[in-house]
Each structure stands twice: as structure tokens, then as C-alpha cells.
Amino acid sequence: MSDPEVHHAPLNATFKGIERNDEGLPIHQFLGIKYASVPARFERAEPVESFAGAVIDATKYGPRCPQADVDVRHLLRIPEDFPIAPEAEDEFECLNLEVTCPPISSTAGPLPVLVWIHGGSQIVTFCSAASKICDPTKIVADSIRSGKPIVFVSINYRLNIFSFGDGKEKNLALKDQRIGIDWVRKNIAAFGGDPSNITLSGESAGAIYTHAHLITGPPVKRAVLASGTLYLSFPLPVERGNGMIKVLEAKVQELGQSSLRSSSVPVLIQALKECNVNTMWIQEEPELDNWETKPEMVEEIMIGDTEYESVIWRNGVELLDGETIAAAFDQNPDLGTKLRKMYQVVADRPTAAKLGALDIVNDARYTLPVEVISEKLRAANKRVYNYVVDQPNPWQPSSRAHHAVDLLFLFEGIDLGFNPGAQTVGREMRQRWIDFVSGQAPWSGDKRFAYGPLGECREINEAQFAARRRVEHCQVLREAGSGVYMPILGALTAGRISLLN
């Protein structure tokens, strides 16, 4: 069979893609499609409107944004000998996207579109399709098998300092993504997609960005926030960003360059490493002012967390002693003691103190925000579907259902046949996502859905949910307010996040 082609009149191009196969089912992919150009470092991207009649080779993944190397096998417990080929990097050619779809001639009518924004602490590409881990082939194949075919679009964007900028232009990643989403609206019809039926989704940092897009618009039909919201990493004052920029500027000068704007790429990456910049954030801008009270511009949402999200702070927190952890709760003389006791933080019990610290981080950064956003959207008469992921890591169950483990199930880019429970969860998760993207209720709106443990997937009620999450703890945190618990979290976690846990 010949490789797939799409003749795209609006872009004045012919895209030549590749055909993949999932258990005998053909899937078409168009890779490395450039959606925008970067005119200069730290400048806003410019949309690609036309290819001037060119034939575009869309058979290879496009380059990603330059970044420090992070072995994604580490956090996900993927066997060390699983091969992941190095990915090309280019700061000016990294604004590209991938389209995975059913063979266009085999489908009738425009199909729902799922747009994916990857995570990675806003500094790296955590699990790309090129790595195989987040290859959407199986999701699209399962959608065809279920009679609900969808189109899947993955957006690459600028990261770390290339996104953060040097003070002139802010939040370039958010602006890159917005151009990518607009590209989907304008151009996905030629690939069989329905531009009026978009589900925006992301995991971790990708979910943070997705939430930001729901606040700033334009509207989308549906959204999935997987293990992340703006409450996980909210917009921070410009002064905070300027402080980091100043430190990095001094470092590149120490390394022999004149400025961040003119530095070589290797020196910029070295500066990030030497300054221990292991996460970044969205900066305050007018469109994000009062984001907590602004409406999310979406008709329905699917939102949830994994059981052990705070694992990404584990190595850092474990370096603290019991006295230091207990002292963090002294940030608030009124309620600090109550919270410290509630989370079993005792100065002379170092192991319990470390576990308690990770528990409060988990509750405040992940579990509580799911409830806050869900209630807000329900109050606005939006449809909300809540879930929990409690299926442990397939290779190392003692690592629990940790942050990002859901990527292994959702994509099953790596064969999980050795673990039938994990494979069952993956099939169930993909089907629920497909149902949601197709406009069908993935489960009863008055129930939650639980993926795992032990491979069991089912709806659960509120009492069963309370057996899986610290519901009463979250209620105490909510009543205390972020002004009470955020300084405590800052003392416990500042500079201690890592994807190598």
C-alpha cells in the first residue's frame, strides 16, 4: 500500500505521511508538520499560513525544543534496556505537530479531534510520541475498533528558558500552543477532523497549560485535565521571573557569553543545569489576572489524579530531617500545629515526617484542586467527570500509582502484555477517553471512575472515594485557605522537584 497523502488547499501543500499498523488495523500519521516559525530567540512565533505548493515530507518526527536530557525511563520504571533514540533539537524549528488519524477514505463525516499537550515541568518533553511512550497509534486504533474514530494531534512547543524569555515577552509556550490549537481549527478538516469538535487535553504541565487555555480562550468543546491544574503551578509575579532571569544571565556571562539572548544553545542548557533550574512556571499577564474566578470556557471536562502524585518531590523531601519538616508548619502559628498533627509530622519521627510532608503536598497540589475546579464547573452547569488512577506501576508495583503512571496505561506505547491488570486498565482508560471525546458520557456524572488497583475498573461512590483519598484532610486544607498551607508547601518543596525519582 502506498504511503498516505493529504492534499491541503488552505495550506497550499501536499503532506506525505506514513502508515502504521496496530494488530492489522492501518493508521495514518503525518509527522513534524511545522505550524509556526520562530523569528528570533525569545520572540513571538508567527503562524505558517502556506507552504507555497510544496510537497511536505511528514514521515519523520520534527525536532523538539533544546533541553537538558532527562531519562523518562527513570520515573516510569521502564526497564533500563528499553531503547529510546535521541531526538533532534532545534530552537527555531521546534514548533511542529503530529496528526494521527484513521485512513481518511475509510471514514464518513468529520471526526472529533483530541489535542494533546505534553508535560515535563515546563522545561522538558516528558514522553513524546517519538520515544514510543506516548505514541497515539493505539488510541486511534481503539477508536476505530469501537466505531467512534477520532483524530489525535500532538503539539510541540518551546520549553524552559526558550519559552520563559528574558523579560521582554512572557509565556511563549502558552502562545505557541495557542497558535497550534488555532492551526487545528483552521486545518484539521483536510485530515478528517471536525474543527468545531475539539477536546483539549494534557498531563501534568500539559494539564496546567490546558487549564490556562480554558481561562484565556477561545472556547473548546471538551477538556481533560490529567494530574495538573493552575493550582499546581499558578501564574507568578514578574519579579519572581526577573530574579531567575538575572541569575541565569549572570551564569551565562560566567560561562563566557554576553547575554541570554545571544548565548549559544549548549551554554544556555549548561546554565540551567548549573543553576539547578528543574521547573518553570507561567508568568503573570493581564489575561490571567484573577484566573481563579474566571470561567473555564468549555462545555464538559474530565479531571482526576493518581494516588501518589507527590513522588516527584520524594528525593528532595527525603533529604530533610524531621525537625526541618516540622518547623515548616510553624509558618502559621494558628493552624500550623493542627495541620502538622493531622499529617503525622513529628520532629523526632523522621520517616513519618517525610511521608506526612509528601501527603500534604499531594493533597494541596492535586487532590484538593480537582474538587475545587469540579465544584466551580458544576456550579456553572458544566458536565464534570471525575476519576482516580490507583493502578500501580506495571513494572514495580511498590512504586504505587505514581505521578505520570497513567501515560503508560493510556497510550500503551510499550507493550503491557506481561501485566494483565495494567493492560486491562489501559484498554478501559482508552475507551473512556474515546467515549468522552466522541461526546458520550464516559461514566455516570454523579459517580467517579476508578482505574485500579488490581486491574479492576469501575464507578465508585463518594464513600468509596473517601477510602482512596484523604477527603477530610482536604476539607481542613480548604477551610484553612491557601494563605495558610502554601507557605508550608513552599518551605517543604522549593527547589526539590525532580522527574528522576
N, C-alpha and C positions, 0 to 999 in steps of 0.2 A: 504494500500500500504506500502511496506517495505521501510525503510529509504534508501536513495541513498548511493551507494558505488562507489568509484573510485579506481581501481587497478592501481597503478602508478609504472611502471617498472623502470624509471630512478631514482626515489627516493626510490625504493625498499620498498614500503609501500602500505597499503590499507587504504584509508580515508573513514570513516563512517560519513556522514553528516546528514542534516535534510531536510525535505520537508516543504516549506512554501506554502501558498495559497493566491493568490490575485484575489478576485472575481471569484473563481472557477478555476483559472489557476495555475497549480503546478510550483513552482520554487525551485531549489535545492541550498542549501547553505552548504559550508564547512568552519567552523569557527576555529579560533585560530591555524592556521597552522604555525608552527614555521619555519621561513625561515633563521634564523641566531642565533648564540649563542654569548653572551657577556662573554668573558673570565675573565674580571675583570673590575672594575669601571674605566671609562674614557679611555678604550682601544677599539681599532677597533674590530668590530664584525667579526665573522667567519661564512661563509655560511654553512647551513646544506645541505650536499650532499646526505645523505642516512639515512633511518630510520631502516636499518638492518632487513627488513622483518616484521616490527611491524604493528599491526592494530591500526590506529590512531583515537582516538575519536575526531571528528571535529564537535561536536554538541553544543559546548559552546564557547562563545567569549573568546579570550585569554586575559591575563592581560595587562593593559596599563602601561606606564611609570609612576612612582610616581610623584605626582604633587599636588600643592595647589588646594583645592576644589573651583571650580567656577560654580555657578549656571547658566547654559546656558539658563534657562527659563527667566532670567532677561533681557538680551539684546533683545531676540527674542519675548518678551512679551507673552510667552506661559503661559496659566493660572497656577496660583501658585499650584493648586491641581493636575496638571498633574504629574503622578508618573514617576520618573527616579530612577531606582535602583542603589545603589552604585556599582562601577566597581572594580574588583580586580586589584591590582597594584603589580608589581614586576620588579625591575630594571634589572634583569638578564633574565627574561622570556617575556619581552615586545615586542620582535621582532617577531611579528606574523602577519599574514594577513588573510583576509576573501575572499572567492571566491563565488560569486552569479551567477548562470547560469541557462539556460533552462535545463530541463531533457536531458541528453546527448544523449539518444537513440532517442529523438524526432527531432534532428537537423541533417542536412546533411552538411558536409564540415566544416572546421574550421571557427570560428566566430570572428568578430572584438572584441578587448579587450579594455575596458575602465579602466585605472588605476587611483585611487583616492588617493590624499594626503590631509589629513585633515588640517585645520587651527587651530589657537589658540595662536597667538602672539609668537610662537616658545617656549611656556612654558607650555601649557595645551592642552588636547584633546578637542577641541571645537566641540561638536556634533558628537558623534560616532554612529555607527550602533546599538551598544548595548543600547544606550539611546532612540532608535527608531527614533530620529530626522533625522538621515542620513542613514537610512536603505535603501539599493538599491533595495529592492524587487520590488517596483512599477516601477522603471526604466526598470528593466529586463523584467517584465511582459508586460509593454507597448511596449517594443521592439519586443516581440513575437507577440503581437496582430497586430503590424504594418507590420509583415512579414520581419522584419530586426533584428533578435535576436542578442544579444550581451552578452559578459561575463564581469562581473564587479569585479574588485579586489580592496580592500581597504587595505592600508599598514599602520601598526602601527610602530612607531619609537621612538627613545629616545628624550626626551624633557628637557627643562630648563638646570640646571647645569649638569645633566647626559649626555646631548648632548654637552654642551659648553666645558666641561672638566676643567682641572686645569692648562692649559698652554702647556701640552705635545702634546696631539692630539686634533685637532680642527675639528669643523663641523661634529660631529659624526652623527647628524641627517641626513645630506646630504649623508654621506657614508652608513648609514643604508638603506636609501631609494634606493640608487644605487644597493645594494645587493638585495633588494626586487624587483626592476624592472628587474634585471638580473634573479631572480628566475622566474618571469613571462615568460621571454623569453625562459628559459630552460624547464619549467614545465607546462605551461598552456595548452599545446596541449591535455593532458590527461583529462582536464576538458572541452574540446570542443573549446578552444580558438586558435586563429591564432597568433603565436609568432612574425610574420612579420607584423602584422597589429594592432599596439598598439597606443592608444590615451592616452597621459599622461595629467592629469588634477588636479586642486586643487583650493581651495578658500582661500583668504587672505594669511596667512602664507604658506598654501599649494600651492598657486599660486606663491609665491616668490620662494619656493623650485623648483616648476615645471620650472620656468624661468631659475633658476640656472642649472638644468639638461639639458635644451636646449642649454645652453652655453658650458657646460662641456662634454656633450655626455654620452654614444653613442647615435646616432640619433634615433628619433621615427618618426612615420608617421604623427601624428597629436598631437595638444596640445590645452588645454583650460586654459586660464588664467582668473579666475573669481575674480575680486576685489583684484588684487595684482600682482606686478612685482618686479624685483630687485630695481626699483626706489623707491618702498615703503620702503624697508629695504635692503639697499645695503651693500656689504662687508665693514667692518670697520677695522681700523688698529689694529694690535695685541696689541699695547699699551693700547687701549681702553678696550680690553678684559682683559688684565692683571690688569688693575685698578679695574674692577669689581671683578675679582678673589681674589684680595688682600683684598677687603672689606669683601667678603663672608668668606674668610679664617679667618680673624680676628673675625668675628661674631661667627663661629662655635667654635673657641677657647674660646670665651667669654661664650659660652653655654656648655663648658666642654669637647669638643672634640679636638683631636690633629691636625686634618687637614681635608680638604675637601675629600681627597682620603680615609680616614679611618673613617670618621664620620658615625653615624647611619643615616638611611634614614629620620626618623622623625626630627632629628636636621637639616639636610640639608633643608628640606621643611620649617622648622621654620625660618632658616636663610634667605631664600628667602623672606619670608613674612616680617620679621622684617627689612630687608634692602630695602623693597619696590621694589623688582625686579619684575616688571609686564610685561616685554617684554625682548626678547633677539634678537640676530642678527647673521647673517653669518659673520665669521671672514675672513679676507684677507688670501688667499693662492695663490700660483703661478697659479693654473688652472683657477682662477677667475680674474687674472690680466687683466686690460683693457677690462672688461666684456662688457662695453657699445659699443665697436666697434667690438667685436667678433660676428660671425654669429650664429643665432639660428638654430640648426640642426634639422629642422622639415620641412615637406612639406607644411602643412597648419595649420592655427591657428584660434581659435575663442577667442575673447578677449573683455571684457567690464567691466562696473562698475554699481553700484547702485547710485541712486540720492543723497543719504545722507551718504556717506562713513565715513565722519569725526565725526559721532556721538560718536565713541569710545574715542574721546578726549573731549567730551562735558562737563562732570562733572569737569574735570581738568581745562579747559579753563574758565568755569563759575566762578571759584574761583578768577580769575584775575580781577582787576579793569580796567577801561578804560584807565587810564594813563599808566599802565604797558603794556597793549596791544599796545597802540600807540607807546610807547618807543621801542618796539621790532623792529619796522620798521626803527628806527634810526641806525640799524646795517649797513645800507648802506646809506651814506649821499647823494648819487647821485640819486638813483632810489627809495629809501625807501619811500619818500614822495608821489611819483607818485602811488606806489602800495597801500600805506595806504589810499589815497583818492579814488582809484579805488574800494577798498573793503569796503568803507564807515566806516573806522575806525577813530573815532573822540574821543579824550580823555575824553570829558565831555558828551559823549553819550555811557554809559557803555553797554547797551543792544545791540546797533548797533555794537559796537566794538567787542563784543563777537561773534556775528553772522558773522561779517566780518573775524575774525580770523579763525573760523571754515571753512568758504568758501575758504580762500586761502589754508588752509591745504588740503581740499578736491581736489581743482584744481591741486595743485602741486604734491600731493602724488598719485592721482588716475587718474583724467581725462586727464591731460597732458601726463603722461606716456603711456596711451592707444594709443594716437595719435602718439607719438614718435616711439613706437615699431611697430605700424601698418605701418607707412611710411617706416621704415627701412626694414621690411619684404617684402613689396610690391616692393621696390627698388631692392630686391634680387629675384624678380619674384616668391615669395611665395603667396599662396592664403590666404587672410585675411578676416575674417567675424567679423564685429563689432556689438555690441549690447549695449543697455542700459536697466536697470531694474528700472522702475518707478512705479511699483505696490506697494502701501503702505502695511505696516504690517497688516495682516488679522484681528488681534485682536484689534489693536489700530492704526487706520489709521492716527491719528495725529502724530504718530512717523515717518511717511513718509516711503519712500523706503530706509531704513537704511542699514548700513553695515551688511552683512550676512543674510538679509531677503530672499535672493534668495535660501538659503538652504531649507527654508520652502516650497517653490514652487517646486524646482527641485526634492526633494525626497518625499514630501508629506508623511513623516513618521507619521505625525499627521494629522488626518482627517480634511480637509478644507471644508467639505460639508456645513458648516454653512455660508461660504462666497463664493458664486458662482463666483465672479470675480477672487478671489485668486485661486480657483480651476481651472478655465479656464486657467489662466496664467501658473499654474503648468503643466497641460496637454500639453499646447503648448510648454513650455520650454523643457519638457522631449522629445517630438517628435523632436524638433530641434536638441537637443543633439544626439539623436539616429540617425538622418539623417547624422549628421556630422561624428559621429564615424563609420558609415557604408560607408563612402566615398562619400556621396551625399551632394550637396550644401544645407546648411540649409536655405539659402535665397540668393537673388541676391548679388553678390560680390560688386557691385557698390552702394549698399544701406546699410543702417544699419537696425537692427531689434529692435523694442521697445516692451518690455513686460510691459503693463500697460501705464498709470493708468486706473482705472475703468474697469479692466478686458479685455481691448482691446489690441490685439497683432497684429502688422503689420510692414511692411517695412516703413522706413522713409527716406527722402532725407536730404541733408546737411542743408537746410534752416530749416527743422523741427527739426533736431538735435540741431541746434543753439538756438531753442526755449526751449530746455530741459537742456542744459549745457551752462556754461559761456565760450563760444568759444573765444570771443575777449579777455577776461581776460587771458585765457590760452596762447593765442598768445603773449600777453605782457610778461607773465612769461617766455615763451620760448626765446623771444628776450633778456630779461634781463639776463637769464642764471642762472643755479643752484647756482653759486657762489654768486649771489645776494639774491635769495629767501631762500636758505637752512639755512643760519644763522638766518633769521627771523623766519622760522618754528621751528628751534631749541629753540629759546627763548620762543616761544609760547607753545611748546608741550613737552619739555624734562621732563620725569618722570610723564606725565599727562595722558598717555593712560590707558584705563581700559575697560574690557569686561563687566563690571557691570554698564552700562549707561542706 
